[in-house]
């Protein structure tokens, strides 16, 4: 790749951005992923978000990671894509790539941490000290995560990538970004556990905690893994999670009702302040995937229908984070399904003394991302 081509690629990374839009004015942070694929002139970015209370995360394209290890290239990227809009636009974080460890691209993986450090240093040189740098991970980084307390970072990543990454996040007070998707572990037998419906729970014999929903179990699995490496003080942010509202005929779990049920209960966990069994009394900055349905995206109907809004800006459903001016979808948004039984707290996902006999730990196939499921089903 020529230097000219590389520079063009870096400059347009902002045009192919993901912005995390806060649609709530509450003290805690619930946002929505907005993936913009249009080539709108770059100044539009500033015009839309400048002088608002919306915070924005700018994503560096996966393919730009190796080039940005170079200090000069990182400096140019910050000069072109951050400085013209900062501080009028509240740029909160630079997300370097997305789920790089599961890309299989050794060049991207080997340059990930150096790129993150290079961009941070470029921000410092530019006098910008409140824009953090991190990278989102699929929970496929974990092993032995069926019992959350036993979860660990896979050895292939622990020393080479995660040890320096977590040290950097600690030093810069930046968050660990994770993309937990219980949806990709869906099976009919696990439906109640995944969708926060009443269920006897799954018991972690190491901690004597009974988990009654997968989202909370995933959060505690991540915490256990980084605690085992000595980094339990690093903040955890849910960079993506969600549920599709429509699917193909063989995807009956993809309904508006289930999307509302999952997202509404997930938001309660994130915002209640109760935290999780291993992270009590905490709130979690969380972003729902996604703001819009992607009607041109290839694949199944489920791939195209993760959004809170349709491409024509009409709402698909509301889980309580929209401005009152947005309104609801012509009465099509259903009332949330019944809350879990009193024995289950959706905010903690734990039931220390369940009235029903809890399910003992078994080994269900737990996919932490779409990639996990695809790799398993392909036999790789």
PyMOL commands that set and color helices and strands:
alter all, ss='L'
color gray80, all
select helices_A, chain A and resi 3-11+42-49+62-64+67-69+71-81+100-102+106-125+139-141+148-150+155-172+182-185+188-194+214-228+256-271+301-304+370-378
alter helices_A, ss='H'
color red, helices_A
select strands_A, chain A and resi 18-22+30-35+55-60+90-98+132-138+142-143+152-153+176-179+202-204+209-211+236-241+286-288
alter strands_A, ss='S'
color yellow, strands_A
deselect
rebuild
show_as cartoon
